[in-house]
């Protein structure tokens, strides 16, 4: 009988300890939860979507159709736009710091005063994009795209104070 009662007490204490750990963990998790949750919009069709002014930090838009969407003044730090279609998209004043832009299509997109610092943009296309005041500091670009952007680069980014042509290493 004594072994059985000891086993019952051990099970009760184990259960009680488990409940305390779960409650502590959930309270601790809630207090450290980020303000913005990363969202997954991969492979969606979001034509003319309005994301203006939103905090989309670390969200994912891989292979998403974002034609004519509005990301003006949005926080897109660490966002992944791999192979996204951003034709005619408005990214004016957007923060794309450390974003993944590889194979994205910014055809005729508005990147006026955008910050792209540290972004990876290998194989990204910027045909006809407006880049006045955009900051391309430490952006990984193909040489032909860099040359194309230098032909239209002008202005100074109001957030970083950097000249667009200097950030693209234009001659």
Protein Blocks (a to p, Z undefined) as FASTA:
>chain_A
ZZmmmmmmmmmmmmmmmmmmmmmmmmmmmmmpcfbdcddfehiacehiafehiacehiac
ehiafehiafehiafehiacehiafehiafehiacehiafehiacehiafehiafehiac
ehiacehiafehiacehiacdfklmmmmmmmggcjdfklopafklmnopZZ
